């Protein structure tokens, strides 16, 4: 039974989902960091919000951990790089709080435009400073969206309802999608120059950190207003304060800060600044939604292998998982076959799909094949970290789909290239789920992936089979099955021999010494 730890405050219904799915669940919100380090090794899954810091140290202690689930969109508190290196899937819930966060950004725009918090404080203090709080209309103003994904697109929709003109900067926004949203796609410089209000909806990455700084602020029109409900660190807070003090920026509304909890900040106290304590996703509806979503996603992964909304591994739907599982197993076995025969640095791995396989989600199949290839060369490799490990080693990965009709209903081909040679294996599924090897180095040969096998390259000469059988028999090694293939009579041939006992190095050396043998390897699956 998988075991999950919930270390932050989540809805009780999330706990009920885990337990109803048959997952042993410990609900320990507010767990101290030092205690998390001492217990994390017991768990297969860890569910968090933003309080728990899933650091490299935590992941190094998490010997059984398979998945970290973040109930929310941001994963700043999870060391995703370290998680990937340790083979841990990181999931989030990017859609659960999108509406809530977008609505908060719109609310902050209104509060900023009409100085509502300041006017409220003044009025409740018994003052009646009607002329002091002269606001601006949003209608007719130009809104600049930095980021137009799930949340940004909702903000765009609401802004258009307010009769605002909307510009969007997002490298991943297609022209067609921009047209559908009714926004104009622009570069960042144009957005800064034209926008009356700028609102941020982008993750914090190396390329977006400090995207609004003194240099950027100087290019904006005088009187611009800036809203940040995305991530602290997107704006250089000291630079913004200077621009507010000079009057170049008319106002700012911030829900997120570089340091949180933000008990003090350079922006605090400015009369034209509105601040909230990271409330973007803080509605009862959103909290419930993301908690239930992450519980379902983690349960699906731990119980069926389905991957949803993962940050560091290809997604596999619950419907795809049972279909893909035998293909992923076949790809991993084929990769392992190549990997065990490879003795030098790998330059490339090519995965080809034909027949039914060509119609499937190729990413999990690719990851499985890479895992198999690297497993004989790298410790602790799995489908999560295999692509990263391949990239770190400079291995080129390619996937090709063929629409030609194969000899089998479904076919996979894995080709591994080193500096000196290319090795190719071909496999299929028998009965829909049984992996079968059907080709090696262009030679047709049908064999199961047995727990113990000998791979022998030899020349097709009389007496070879008898000599090999006699030698193994004398060594006390029983032959379970024997599969042969050759290019042509008397030419290069391959023997795949399933054996019941481990073949030691001395016996392998004796087989290698047979006059017809070019190469012999002991394989295990």
C-alpha positions as CSV (number, residue, x, y, z in Angstrom):
1,X,0.0,0.0,0.0
2,X,1.5,3.4,-1.0
3,X,2.0,5.9,1.9
4,X,1.5,9.6,1.6
5,X,2.4,12.5,3.9
6,X,0.4,15.7,3.9
7,X,2.7,18.3,5.6
8,X,0.7,21.5,4.9
9,X,-2.9,22.4,5.6
10,X,-5.2,20.8,3.0
11,X,-8.9,20.2,2.9
12,X,-9.9,17.2,5.0
13,X,-11.6,15.9,1.8
14,X,-8.2,15.5,0.3
15,X,-7.3,13.1,3.1
16,X,-10.6,11.2,2.5
17,X,-9.8,10.9,-1.2
18,X,-6.3,9.3,-0.5
19,X,-7.8,6.9,2.1
20,X,-10.8,6.0,-0.1
21,X,-8.3,5.1,-2.9
22,X,-6.5,2.7,-0.5
23,X,-3.5,4.9,0.2
24,X,-2.1,5.1,3.8
25,X,-2.2,8.8,4.6
26,X,-0.6,10.8,7.5
27,X,-2.0,14.3,7.8
28,X,0.5,16.4,9.7
29,X,0.1,20.1,8.7
30,X,2.8,22.4,10.1
31,X,5.4,19.6,10.3
32,X,8.8,21.2,11.3
33,X,11.6,21.0,8.7
34,X,13.8,19.0,10.9
35,X,11.1,16.5,11.6
36,X,10.3,16.2,7.9
37,X,13.9,15.2,7.3
38,X,13.7,12.4,9.8
39,X,10.4,10.9,8.5
40,X,10.4,11.5,4.8
41,X,12.1,8.2,4.0
42,X,8.9,6.4,5.0
43,X,6.7,7.9,2.3
44,X,5.9,7.3,-1.4
45,X,4.2,10.7,-1.8
46,X,4.4,14.1,-0.3
47,X,1.5,16.6,-0.6
48,X,2.3,20.3,0.1
49,X,1.1,23.8,-0.4
50,X,3.6,26.7,0.0
51,X,4.8,26.3,3.6
52,X,6.8,23.1,3.3
53,X,10.2,23.5,1.6
54,X,11.0,20.4,-0.4
55,X,14.7,21.0,-0.6
56,X,17.6,19.0,-2.1
57,X,18.3,17.8,1.5
58,X,14.8,16.6,1.9
59,X,14.9,14.8,-1.4
60,X,18.2,13.1,-0.6
61,X,16.6,11.6,2.5
62,X,13.5,10.5,0.6
63,X,14.6,7.1,-0.3
64,X,11.1,5.8,-1.2
65,X,9.6,9.0,-2.5
66,X,8.0,8.8,-6.0
67,X,5.9,12.0,-6.2
68,X,5.6,15.5,-4.7
69,X,2.2,17.1,-5.2
70,X,1.8,20.9,-4.9
71,X,-1.8,22.0,-4.3
72,X,-1.5,25.2,-6.3
73,X,0.3,26.4,-9.4
74,X,3.7,27.7,-8.1
75,X,6.4,25.2,-7.3
76,X,9.0,27.7,-6.0
77,X,9.1,25.7,-2.7
78,X,10.1,22.5,-4.5
79,X,13.6,21.9,-5.8
80,X,12.4,20.5,-9.1
81,X,16.0,20.0,-10.4
82,X,16.9,17.9,-7.4
83,X,13.6,16.0,-7.6
84,X,14.3,15.1,-11.2
85,X,17.8,13.9,-10.3
86,X,16.3,11.7,-7.6
87,X,13.6,10.4,-10.0
88,X,10.7,12.0,-8.2
89,X,7.7,13.3,-10.2
90,X,6.7,16.9,-9.3
91,X,3.0,17.7,-9.9
92,X,1.0,20.9,-9.5
93,X,-2.6,22.0,-10.1
94,X,-2.3,24.8,-12.6
95,X,-6.0,25.2,-13.3
96,X,-7.6,24.9,-9.8
97,X,-6.9,28.4,-8.7
98,X,-6.6,30.2,-12.0
99,X,-10.0,32.0,-11.8
100,X,-9.4,33.0,-8.2
101,X,-6.0,34.4,-8.9
102,X,-7.2,36.2,-12.0
103,X,-10.1,37.8,-10.1
104,X,-7.6,39.0,-7.4
105,X,-5.5,40.7,-10.1
106,X,-8.6,42.4,-11.4
107,X,-9.6,43.4,-7.8
108,X,-6.1,44.9,-7.3
109,X,-6.5,46.9,-10.5
110,X,-9.7,48.4,-9.2
111,X,-8.3,49.0,-5.7
112,X,-5.3,50.7,-7.3
113,X,-7.3,52.8,-9.8
114,X,-9.8,54.1,-7.2
115,X,-7.5,54.1,-4.1
116,X,-10.1,52.0,-2.3
117,X,-7.9,50.8,0.6
118,X,-6.6,54.3,1.4
119,X,-10.1,55.8,1.1
120,X,-11.5,53.2,3.4
121,X,-8.9,53.8,6.1
122,X,-9.5,57.6,5.8
123,X,-13.3,57.3,5.9
124,X,-13.3,54.9,8.9
125,X,-11.0,57.3,10.7
126,X,-13.8,59.9,10.6
127,X,-12.3,62.0,7.8
128,X,-14.2,62.9,4.6
129,X,-11.4,63.5,2.1
130,X,-13.4,63.2,-1.0
131,X,-11.2,65.4,-3.1
132,X,-8.0,63.6,-2.0
133,X,-8.9,60.3,-3.6
134,X,-9.3,61.2,-7.3
135,X,-9.1,57.9,-9.2
136,X,-8.9,56.9,-12.8
137,X,-11.2,54.8,-15.0
138,X,-10.2,51.4,-16.3
139,X,-12.4,51.7,-19.4
140,X,-10.4,52.7,-22.4
141,X,-7.1,52.2,-20.7
142,X,-4.4,49.9,-22.2
143,X,-3.6,46.8,-20.1
144,X,-0.3,45.1,-20.6
145,X,-0.1,41.4,-19.7
146,X,3.3,40.0,-19.0
147,X,2.4,36.3,-19.4
148,X,-0.8,35.1,-21.1
149,X,-1.2,31.5,-19.9
150,X,-4.0,30.1,-17.8
151,X,-4.3,33.1,-15.5
152,X,-3.3,35.8,-17.9
153,X,-5.9,34.7,-20.4
154,X,-8.7,34.9,-17.8
155,X,-7.5,38.4,-16.9
156,X,-7.5,39.3,-20.6
157,X,-11.1,38.1,-20.8
158,X,-12.3,40.1,-17.8
159,X,-10.3,43.2,-18.9
160,X,-12.0,43.1,-22.4
161,X,-15.3,43.0,-20.5
162,X,-14.3,46.3,-18.9
163,X,-13.6,47.7,-22.4
164,X,-9.9,47.8,-21.9
165,X,-7.4,47.5,-24.8
166,X,-5.2,44.4,-24.0
167,X,-1.6,43.9,-25.1
168,X,0.2,40.6,-24.3
169,X,3.8,39.6,-24.1
170,X,4.3,35.9,-23.9
171,X,6.9,33.9,-26.0
172,X,4.6,30.9,-26.0
173,X,1.5,32.7,-27.1
174,X,0.6,31.9,-30.8
175,X,-0.8,34.5,-33.1
176,X,-4.0,32.4,-33.5
177,X,-4.5,32.1,-29.7
178,X,-4.0,35.9,-29.4
179,X,-6.7,36.5,-31.9
180,X,-9.0,34.1,-30.0
181,X,-8.4,36.0,-26.8
182,X,-8.9,39.4,-28.5
183,X,-5.4,40.6,-27.4
184,X,-2.5,42.0,-29.4
185,X,0.7,40.1,-29.1
186,X,3.6,42.5,-28.7
187,X,7.3,42.4,-27.6
188,X,8.2,43.5,-24.1
189,X,9.5,46.9,-25.1
190,X,6.3,47.8,-26.9
191,X,4.2,46.6,-24.0
192,X,6.2,48.7,-21.5
193,X,6.0,51.8,-23.8
194,X,2.2,51.6,-24.4
195,X,0.6,50.1,-21.3
196,X,-1.3,52.3,-18.7
197,X,-1.5,49.3,-16.3
198,X,0.9,46.4,-16.3
199,X,0.0,43.1,-14.6
200,X,2.3,40.1,-14.3
201,X,1.3,36.5,-14.8
202,X,4.5,34.6,-15.5
203,X,6.5,32.0,-13.4
204,X,9.7,33.0,-11.7
205,X,12.6,31.7,-13.8
206,X,16.1,32.8,-14.5
207,X,14.8,34.7,-17.6
208,X,11.9,36.4,-15.7
209,X,13.6,37.3,-12.5
210,X,13.8,41.1,-12.2
211,X,12.0,41.5,-15.5
212,X,10.8,44.9,-14.2
213,X,13.8,46.8,-13.0
214,X,15.1,50.4,-13.1
215,X,15.9,50.1,-16.8
216,X,12.5,48.7,-17.7
217,X,10.7,51.3,-15.5
218,X,12.5,54.1,-17.4
219,X,10.9,52.9,-20.7
220,X,7.3,53.0,-19.3
221,X,5.0,55.9,-19.7
222,X,4.7,58.3,-16.8
223,X,1.8,57.4,-14.6
224,X,1.9,53.7,-15.2
225,X,0.4,51.4,-12.6
226,X,1.9,47.9,-11.9
227,X,0.1,44.9,-10.5
228,X,1.9,41.7,-9.3
229,X,-0.1,38.7,-8.2
230,X,2.2,36.2,-9.8
231,X,5.6,35.7,-8.0
232,X,7.9,37.8,-5.8
233,X,11.1,38.6,-7.5
234,X,9.6,39.4,-10.9
235,X,10.0,43.1,-9.9
236,X,13.0,44.6,-8.3
237,X,11.3,46.1,-5.3
238,X,13.9,48.8,-4.6
239,X,13.8,50.1,-8.2
240,X,10.0,50.2,-8.1
241,X,10.0,52.2,-4.8
242,X,12.4,54.7,-6.3
243,X,10.1,55.1,-9.4
244,X,7.1,55.5,-7.0
245,X,8.9,58.2,-5.0
246,X,9.8,60.1,-8.1
247,X,6.2,60.0,-9.4
248,X,7.1,58.2,-12.6
249,X,5.0,55.2,-11.4
250,X,1.6,56.3,-10.2
251,X,0.9,53.2,-8.1
252,X,1.5,49.6,-7.5
253,X,-0.5,46.7,-6.1
254,X,1.4,43.7,-4.9
255,X,0.2,40.3,-3.5
256,X,3.6,38.6,-3.6
257,X,7.0,39.6,-2.4
258,X,10.7,38.5,-2.7
259,X,10.7,37.5,1.0
260,X,7.6,36.0,2.5
261,X,6.0,36.3,5.0
262,X,6.7,39.9,4.3
263,X,6.7,41.5,7.7
264,X,8.6,44.4,6.3
265,X,9.3,45.6,2.8
266,X,10.6,48.6,0.9
267,X,7.2,49.1,-0.7
268,X,5.3,49.2,2.6
269,X,4.1,52.6,3.7
270,X,4.0,54.3,0.3
271,X,0.7,56.1,-0.1
272,X,0.2,54.8,-3.6
273,X,0.9,51.1,-2.9
274,X,-1.8,48.4,-2.1
275,X,-0.5,45.2,-0.6
276,X,-2.1,41.9,0.3
277,X,-0.5,38.8,2.0
278,X,-0.3,36.4,-1.0
279,X,-4.1,36.0,-1.3
280,X,-4.3,35.3,-5.0
281,X,-5.5,31.7,-4.5
282,X,-7.1,32.3,-1.1
283,X,-10.8,31.6,-1.7
284,X,-12.6,28.7,-0.2
285,X,-13.6,27.4,-3.6
286,X,-10.0,27.5,-4.9
287,X,-8.5,25.9,-1.8
288,X,-11.0,23.0,-1.9
289,X,-10.5,22.6,-5.7
290,X,-6.7,22.3,-5.7
291,X,-6.6,20.1,-2.6
292,X,-9.0,17.6,-4.2
293,X,-7.2,17.8,-7.6
294,X,-3.8,17.0,-6.1
295,X,-5.1,14.1,-4.1
296,X,-6.7,12.6,-7.2
297,X,-3.5,13.2,-9.3
298,X,-1.2,11.7,-6.8
299,X,-3.5,8.7,-6.2
300,X,-3.7,8.1,-9.9
301,X,0.1,8.1,-10.3
302,X,0.8,5.9,-7.3
303,X,-1.9,3.4,-8.1
304,X,-2.0,3.3,-11.9
305,X,1.0,5.2,-13.3
306,X,-1.1,8.0,-14.7
307,X,0.7,11.4,-14.7
308,X,-1.2,14.7,-14.8
309,X,0.1,18.2,-14.6
310,X,3.7,17.1,-14.0
311,X,6.5,19.7,-14.1
312,X,9.3,17.2,-14.9
313,X,7.9,14.2,-16.7
314,X,5.5,13.7,-19.7
315,X,1.9,13.4,-18.8
316,X,0.0,10.1,-19.2
317,X,-3.7,10.1,-18.7
318,X,-5.6,7.5,-16.7
319,X,-7.0,6.2,-20.0
320,X,-3.5,6.0,-21.7
321,X,-1.7,4.4,-18.8
322,X,-2.9,0.8,-19.2
323,X,-2.4,1.0,-23.0
324,X,1.0,2.5,-22.8
325,X,2.3,0.3,-19.9
326,X,3.2,-2.7,-22.1
327,X,4.8,-0.4,-24.7
328,X,6.9,1.3,-22.1
329,X,8.0,-2.1,-20.7
330,X,9.0,-3.2,-24.2
331,X,10.9,0.0,-24.8
332,X,12.7,-0.3,-21.5
333,X,13.7,-3.9,-22.2
334,X,14.9,-3.1,-25.7
335,X,16.9,-0.2,-24.3
336,X,18.4,-2.4,-21.7
337,X,19.4,-4.9,-24.4
338,X,21.3,-2.2,-26.2
339,X,22.7,-0.7,-23.0
340,X,24.1,-4.0,-21.7
341,X,26.0,-4.5,-25.0
342,X,27.4,-1.0,-25.1
343,X,30.9,-0.5,-23.7
344,X,31.7,3.1,-24.9
345,X,30.2,6.5,-24.7
346,X,26.8,6.9,-26.3
347,X,26.3,9.6,-28.8
348,X,22.7,9.1,-29.7
349,X,19.5,7.1,-29.0
350,X,16.9,6.9,-31.7
351,X,13.4,5.5,-31.0
352,X,11.2,4.6,-34.0
353,X,7.5,3.6,-33.8
354,X,5.5,1.8,-36.5
355,X,2.0,0.4,-36.8
356,X,-0.2,0.9,-33.7
357,X,2.8,2.2,-31.7
358,X,3.0,5.2,-34.0
359,X,-0.5,6.4,-32.9
360,X,0.4,6.5,-29.2
361,X,1.8,9.2,-26.9
362,X,5.5,8.8,-27.7
363,X,7.1,10.7,-24.7
364,X,6.6,8.0,-22.1
365,X,7.9,5.4,-24.5
366,X,10.9,7.5,-25.2
367,X,11.6,8.0,-21.5
368,X,11.3,4.2,-20.9
369,X,13.8,3.4,-23.7
370,X,16.3,5.9,-22.4
371,X,15.9,4.5,-18.9
372,X,16.7,1.0,-20.2
373,X,19.8,2.1,-22.2
374,X,21.2,4.0,-19.2
375,X,20.4,1.5,-16.5
376,X,23.5,-0.6,-17.0
377,X,25.7,2.5,-16.9
378,X,24.1,4.8,-14.3
379,X,22.9,4.2,-10.8
380,X,19.3,5.2,-9.7
381,X,18.0,6.0,-13.2
382,X,14.2,6.0,-13.9
383,X,11.8,7.5,-16.3
384,X,11.8,10.8,-14.5
385,X,15.5,11.5,-14.5
386,X,16.6,9.5,-17.6
387,X,16.1,12.3,-20.2
388,X,17.9,14.7,-17.9
389,X,20.8,12.3,-17.4
390,X,21.0,11.7,-21.2
391,X,21.1,15.4,-21.8
392,X,23.9,15.9,-19.2
393,X,25.9,13.2,-21.0
394,X,25.5,15.0,-24.4
395,X,23.4,12.1,-25.8
396,X,21.2,13.2,-28.7
397,X,17.6,11.8,-28.5
398,X,15.2,11.5,-31.4
399,X,11.8,10.0,-32.0
400,X,10.4,9.0,-35.4
401,X,6.9,7.8,-36.3
402,X,6.5,5.8,-39.5
403,X,3.2,5.5,-41.3
404,X,4.4,2.5,-43.4
405,X,2.9,-0.9,-42.8
406,X,5.2,-3.0,-40.6
407,X,5.5,-6.8,-40.7
408,X,3.9,-6.8,-37.2
409,X,0.8,-4.9,-36.0
410,X,3.0,-2.8,-33.8
411,X,6.7,-2.3,-33.8
412,X,9.4,-0.4,-31.9
413,X,13.0,0.1,-33.0
414,X,15.7,1.4,-30.7
415,X,19.1,2.4,-32.2
416,X,22.1,3.3,-30.0
417,X,25.1,4.9,-31.7
418,X,28.5,5.3,-30.1
419,X,31.7,6.7,-31.6
420,X,32.6,3.3,-33.1
421,X,29.3,1.5,-34.0
422,X,25.5,1.5,-34.2
423,X,23.4,-1.1,-32.5
424,X,19.8,-1.7,-33.4
425,X,17.1,-3.9,-31.8
426,X,13.5,-4.3,-33.0
427,X,10.6,-5.5,-30.7
428,X,6.9,-6.0,-30.8
429,X,4.0,-7.1,-28.5
430,X,2.5,-10.5,-28.7
431,X,-1.1,-10.8,-27.6
432,X,-1.1,-7.1,-26.9
433,X,1.1,-7.1,-23.9
434,X,3.9,-9.6,-24.1
435,X,7.3,-8.1,-25.1
436,X,9.1,-10.0,-27.9
437,X,12.4,-9.3,-29.5
438,X,12.2,-9.7,-33.3
439,X,15.4,-8.3,-34.7
440,X,19.0,-7.5,-33.8
441,X,21.4,-5.7,-36.1
442,X,19.1,-6.3,-39.1
443,X,18.9,-10.0,-38.4
444,X,15.5,-11.4,-37.8
445,X,15.3,-13.5,-34.6
446,X,12.3,-14.0,-32.3
447,X,12.9,-14.4,-28.6
448,X,11.4,-13.4,-25.2
449,X,13.3,-11.2,-22.8
450,X,14.3,-14.0,-20.4
451,X,15.7,-13.3,-16.9
452,X,19.1,-14.8,-18.0
453,X,20.3,-14.9,-21.6
454,X,23.5,-15.3,-23.6
455,X,23.9,-13.1,-26.7
456,X,26.2,-14.7,-29.2
457,X,27.4,-13.3,-32.5
458,X,28.9,-16.0,-34.6
459,X,29.4,-17.3,-38.1
460,X,26.9,-19.7,-39.5
461,X,29.2,-22.8,-39.7
462,X,28.4,-26.5,-39.0
463,X,29.1,-27.7,-35.5
464,X,28.6,-24.4,-33.7
465,X,25.3,-25.2,-32.0
466,X,26.6,-28.6,-30.8
467,X,29.8,-27.2,-29.5
468,X,28.0,-24.4,-27.6
469,X,25.5,-26.8,-26.1
470,X,28.2,-29.3,-25.0
471,X,30.3,-26.5,-23.4
472,X,27.3,-25.1,-21.4
473,X,26.3,-28.6,-20.4
474,X,29.7,-29.5,-19.1
475,X,29.6,-26.2,-17.1
476,X,26.3,-27.3,-15.5
477,X,24.3,-24.6,-17.3
478,X,20.9,-25.7,-18.6
479,X,19.6,-24.3,-21.8
480,X,15.9,-23.3,-21.6
481,X,15.3,-22.0,-25.1
482,X,17.6,-21.4,-28.1
483,X,16.8,-18.8,-30.8
484,X,18.8,-18.4,-34.0
485,X,18.9,-15.9,-36.8
486,X,21.3,-15.3,-39.7
487,X,21.8,-12.9,-42.6
488,X,22.6,-15.7,-45.2
489,X,24.0,-19.2,-45.2
490,X,27.5,-19.2,-43.9
491,X,27.4,-15.5,-43.0
492,X,27.0,-13.6,-39.8
493,X,24.5,-15.1,-37.3
494,X,23.0,-14.4,-33.9
495,X,22.1,-16.9,-31.1
496,X,19.9,-15.9,-28.1
497,X,20.2,-18.5,-25.5
498,X,17.9,-18.5,-22.4
499,X,19.7,-20.3,-19.5
500,X,18.6,-21.3,-16.1
501,X,21.9,-20.6,-14.3
502,X,24.2,-17.7,-14.1
503,X,27.1,-18.1,-16.6
504,X,30.4,-17.1,-15.0
505,X,33.2,-15.3,-16.7
506,X,35.3,-18.5,-17.1
507,X,32.5,-20.1,-19.1
508,X,32.0,-17.0,-21.2
509,X,35.7,-16.9,-22.0
510,X,35.5,-20.6,-23.2
511,X,32.5,-19.8,-25.4
512,X,34.3,-16.8,-26.8
513,X,37.2,-19.0,-27.7
514,X,35.1,-21.2,-30.0
515,X,36.3,-20.7,-33.6
516,X,32.9,-19.5,-34.9
517,X,32.2,-17.0,-32.2
518,X,32.8,-13.2,-32.7
519,X,31.3,-12.0,-29.4
520,X,29.4,-13.4,-26.4
521,X,27.6,-11.4,-23.6
522,X,25.6,-12.4,-20.6
523,X,22.3,-10.4,-20.3
524,X,19.7,-10.2,-17.6
525,X,16.2,-8.7,-17.7
